[in-house]
């Protein structure tokens, strides 16, 4: 039996800034940071769109020439309650 906490530990948080857009795309991806870096490097070198899927199965497609930066990290633990600062 798996729990959400265990599943979340394998996810990576991805933030993509798109040129000429004020907001960033932020989502959790089931891929490892190394796999995401490889996908970004491939998209940038080939000029093909960056295609990633989030943990809910939604596809995120960003044209390679519109990528300003990509930030990859572990998702932050969400704290609940009065002690969450």
C-alpha positions as CSV (number, residue, x, y, z in Angstrom):
1,X,0.0,0.0,0.0
2,X,1.4,3.4,-0.9
3,X,0.6,6.7,0.6
4,X,0.5,10.2,-1.0
5,X,3.5,11.2,1.1
6,X,5.6,8.5,-0.4
7,X,4.4,9.2,-4.0
8,X,5.1,12.9,-3.6
9,X,8.7,12.3,-2.6
10,X,9.4,11.0,-6.1
11,X,8.0,14.1,-7.8
12,X,9.9,17.2,-8.9
13,X,8.6,20.7,-8.8
14,X,9.1,22.5,-12.1
15,X,8.8,26.3,-12.7
16,X,9.1,27.5,-16.3
17,X,9.2,31.2,-17.2
18,X,8.0,32.0,-20.7
19,X,9.2,35.1,-22.5
20,X,6.7,38.0,-22.8
21,X,4.4,36.3,-20.2
22,X,4.2,37.8,-16.7
23,X,3.4,34.6,-14.9
24,X,5.4,31.4,-14.6
25,X,4.2,27.8,-15.1
26,X,4.6,25.9,-11.9
27,X,3.6,22.2,-11.5
28,X,4.7,18.9,-10.1
29,X,6.2,16.4,-12.5
30,X,6.7,12.7,-11.9
31,X,10.1,12.8,-13.6
32,X,13.4,13.1,-11.8
33,X,15.3,16.4,-12.0
34,X,17.9,14.7,-14.3
35,X,15.2,13.6,-16.7
36,X,13.7,17.1,-16.7
37,X,17.1,18.7,-17.4
38,X,17.6,16.3,-20.3
39,X,14.2,17.1,-21.8
40,X,14.9,20.9,-21.5
41,X,18.4,20.5,-23.0
42,X,17.0,18.4,-25.9
43,X,14.3,21.0,-26.6
44,X,16.7,23.9,-26.5
45,X,19.3,22.2,-28.8
46,X,16.7,20.9,-31.3
47,X,14.4,23.8,-31.3
48,X,11.4,21.5,-30.7
49,X,8.8,22.3,-28.0
50,X,9.4,21.2,-24.5
51,X,6.8,18.6,-23.6
52,X,6.3,17.5,-20.0
53,X,3.4,15.9,-18.1
54,X,2.3,16.9,-14.6
55,X,1.3,14.5,-11.9
56,X,-2.4,14.7,-12.9
57,X,-1.7,13.7,-16.5
58,X,-2.0,17.2,-18.0
59,X,0.5,17.9,-20.8
60,X,2.5,21.1,-20.7
61,X,4.0,22.2,-24.0
62,X,6.2,25.2,-24.3
63,X,7.9,26.4,-27.6
64,X,11.7,26.1,-27.1
65,X,12.3,29.6,-28.3
66,X,10.0,31.1,-25.7
67,X,11.6,29.4,-22.6
68,X,13.2,32.1,-20.4
69,X,14.4,29.8,-17.7
70,X,13.5,26.4,-16.0
71,X,13.8,25.8,-12.3
72,X,13.7,22.3,-11.0
73,X,13.6,21.2,-7.4
74,X,11.9,19.0,-4.8
75,X,8.3,20.0,-3.9
76,X,8.1,21.8,-0.6
77,X,6.3,20.1,2.2
78,X,3.0,21.7,2.7
79,X,2.4,22.7,6.3
80,X,-1.0,22.9,7.8
81,X,-2.1,24.6,11.1
82,X,-1.0,27.5,13.2
83,X,2.6,26.4,13.5
84,X,3.1,26.6,9.7
85,X,5.4,29.6,9.1
